[in-house]
Amino acid sequence: MASPGSETDICNLALQRLGAKAISTLSEDSAAGRECNRIYEHARDSELRAHPWNFARARVALAADSVTPAFGFANQFPLPSDFLRILPDVDVTDWQIEGGSILTDDAAPLQLIYIKRITDVTLFDELFIELLVSRIAVGLAEKLTQSNTKLNIAHEQYKLIKAEAMRVNSFENTSRTPPVDEWVTARL
């Protein structure tokens, strides 16, 4: 199967899993079109934010904002417009996200690794596409089919695909520091 080339293609795969009729666009004036349009962006962004997907990682060096926080921190750095989630790889000592900025005492430039909002479906990992299709199918199941059986099947497929996608994604990462062996450290 060729990779989906559009948001509509992804929604049509979800509709197909439910045995529902395909749509021509997300703005189509049909029950399926309206529901897909309502669900798609939220499902995409929440699945991107839920896990540190390798294909959605980005690095940026942020400049400090000219306005400093009223108290508690020395600097604030505006978050990128496509920001969804900060990753723990950040070398910031003490920070807090507040009002679309990172507040910290660290000086500029602030180096940040984050999960970004990706809207171009051709940039999605294949297993992420499967996960998104499954997530959308769960969201559509009850409204379009009025079948608890189809909803339960869609939910079980979603859980299985999510576990597989996360597992494969984790294989593509290596730890920058080796794990600590408790046997060795206990003897020190």
C-alpha positions as CSV (number, residue, x, y, z in Angstrom):
1,M,0.0,0.0,0.0
2,A,1.3,3.5,-0.9
3,S,1.6,6.0,1.9
4,P,-1.3,8.3,2.3
5,G,-0.7,11.6,0.7
6,S,-3.3,13.7,2.5
7,E,-5.3,14.1,5.6
8,T,-8.4,12.9,3.7
9,D,-6.5,9.7,2.8
10,I,-5.8,9.0,6.4
11,C,-9.4,9.6,7.4
12,N,-10.5,7.3,4.6
13,L,-8.4,4.5,5.9
14,A,-10.1,5.0,9.3
15,L,-13.5,5.0,7.7
16,Q,-12.6,1.8,5.7
17,R,-11.7,0.0,9.0
18,L,-15.2,0.8,10.2
19,G,-16.9,-0.2,7.0
20,A,-18.0,3.3,6.3
21,K,-18.2,5.2,3.0
22,A,-15.1,7.2,2.0
23,I,-15.1,11.0,1.8
24,S,-13.7,13.2,-0.9
25,T,-12.5,16.0,1.4
26,L,-12.5,16.8,5.1
27,S,-14.8,19.7,4.4
28,E,-17.4,17.4,2.8
29,D,-20.9,18.0,4.1
30,S,-21.6,14.5,5.3
31,A,-21.6,12.9,8.7
32,A,-18.3,11.2,8.0
33,G,-16.8,14.4,6.5
34,R,-17.9,16.5,9.5
35,E,-16.6,14.0,12.0
36,C,-13.3,13.5,10.3
37,N,-12.9,17.3,10.1
38,R,-13.7,17.6,13.8
39,I,-11.4,14.8,15.0
40,Y,-8.3,14.9,12.7
41,E,-6.2,17.8,14.0
42,H,-6.8,17.0,17.6
43,A,-6.0,13.3,17.1
44,R,-2.8,14.2,15.1
45,D,-1.5,16.7,17.7
46,S,-2.3,14.6,20.8
47,E,-0.6,11.5,19.3
48,L,2.4,13.6,18.3
49,R,2.6,15.0,21.9
50,A,2.0,11.7,23.6
51,H,5.3,10.1,22.6
52,P,8.8,11.4,21.6
53,W,8.5,10.3,18.0
54,N,11.8,10.4,16.2
55,F,10.3,11.9,13.0
56,A,8.8,14.8,14.9
57,R,11.9,15.8,16.8
58,A,13.4,19.3,16.2
59,R,16.3,21.3,17.6
60,V,16.4,25.0,18.0
61,A,18.5,27.7,19.7
62,L,16.0,30.2,21.2
63,A,16.8,33.9,21.7
64,A,15.7,35.4,25.0
65,D,12.6,37.6,24.9
66,S,13.2,41.3,25.6
67,V,10.6,41.1,28.4
68,T,11.8,39.3,31.5
69,P,9.5,37.4,33.9
70,A,7.9,39.5,36.7
71,F,9.6,37.3,39.3
72,G,11.1,33.8,39.9
73,F,13.2,33.6,36.7
74,A,15.8,35.8,35.0
75,N,14.8,35.1,31.3
76,Q,12.0,33.9,29.2
77,F,12.2,32.3,25.7
78,P,9.2,32.3,23.4
79,L,8.4,28.7,22.2
80,P,8.5,27.9,18.5
81,S,5.1,28.2,16.8
82,D,5.1,24.5,16.0
83,F,6.0,23.4,19.5
84,L,4.0,20.5,21.1
85,R,6.3,19.1,23.7
86,I,9.7,19.7,25.3
87,L,12.0,16.6,25.4
88,P,14.0,15.8,28.5
89,D,17.3,16.0,26.4
90,V,17.3,19.7,27.2
91,D,20.3,21.0,29.1
92,V,18.4,23.6,31.0
93,T,18.9,23.6,34.8
94,D,15.6,24.8,36.1
95,W,12.7,25.8,33.8
96,Q,9.0,26.1,33.6
97,I,6.7,26.5,30.6
98,E,4.2,29.3,31.1
99,G,2.1,31.3,28.6
100,G,3.9,30.1,25.5
101,S,7.4,30.7,26.9
102,I,10.1,28.8,28.7
103,L,11.0,30.6,31.9
104,T,14.5,29.9,33.2
105,D,17.6,31.5,34.8
106,D,19.8,30.1,31.9
107,A,21.3,32.6,29.4
108,A,20.6,32.9,25.7
109,P,20.7,31.1,23.4
110,L,18.6,28.4,25.0
111,Q,19.1,25.1,23.2
112,L,15.9,23.1,23.0
113,I,14.9,19.7,21.6
114,Y,11.2,19.4,21.2
115,I,8.4,17.6,19.4
116,K,7.0,19.8,16.7
117,R,3.6,19.8,15.0
118,I,3.9,18.2,11.7
119,T,1.0,18.9,9.3
120,D,2.5,17.4,6.1
121,V,1.4,13.7,6.2
122,T,4.2,12.7,3.8
123,L,6.6,13.4,6.6
124,F,4.9,10.9,9.0
125,D,6.5,7.6,9.9
126,E,4.5,4.7,8.5
127,L,3.7,3.3,11.9
128,F,2.6,6.7,13.1
129,I,0.2,6.8,10.2
130,E,-1.2,3.4,11.3
131,L,-1.6,4.8,14.8
132,L,-3.3,7.9,13.7
133,V,-5.7,5.9,11.4
134,S,-6.5,3.7,14.4
135,R,-7.0,6.7,16.7
136,I,-9.4,8.3,14.2
137,A,-11.3,5.1,13.8
138,V,-11.8,4.9,17.6
139,G,-13.1,8.5,17.5
140,L,-15.5,7.8,14.6
141,A,-16.7,4.4,15.6
142,E,-19.6,5.1,17.8
143,K,-20.9,8.2,16.0
144,L,-20.8,6.7,12.5
145,T,-21.6,3.0,13.2
146,Q,-23.6,3.1,16.5
147,S,-21.9,-0.2,17.2
148,N,-20.1,-0.9,20.5
149,T,-18.6,-4.0,18.9
150,K,-16.9,-1.9,16.2
151,L,-15.8,0.6,18.8
152,N,-14.2,-2.1,21.0
153,I,-12.5,-3.7,18.0
154,A,-11.2,-0.3,16.9
155,H,-9.9,0.4,20.4
156,E,-8.1,-3.0,20.7
157,Q,-6.5,-2.4,17.3
158,Y,-5.4,1.1,18.5
159,K,-3.8,-0.3,21.6
160,L,-1.9,-3.0,19.7
161,I,-0.7,-0.5,17.0
162,K,0.4,2.1,19.6
163,A,2.5,-0.5,21.4
164,E,4.2,-1.6,18.2
165,A,4.8,1.9,16.9
166,M,6.3,3.0,20.2
167,R,8.5,-0.2,20.3
168,V,9.8,0.4,16.8
169,N,10.4,4.1,17.5
170,S,12.4,3.2,20.6
171,F,14.7,0.9,18.6
172,E,15.8,3.9,16.6
173,N,17.2,5.7,19.6
174,T,20.4,5.0,21.4
175,S,21.2,6.1,24.9
176,R,23.9,8.8,25.1
177,T,25.0,7.4,28.4
178,P,25.2,3.7,29.2
179,P,22.8,2.4,31.8
180,V,24.2,2.2,35.3
181,D,24.8,-1.4,36.4
182,E,23.7,-1.7,40.0
183,W,26.0,-4.7,40.6
184,V,29.0,-2.6,39.8
185,T,27.9,0.5,41.7
186,A,27.0,-1.5,44.8
187,R,30.6,-2.5,45.2
188,L,31.9,1.1,45.2
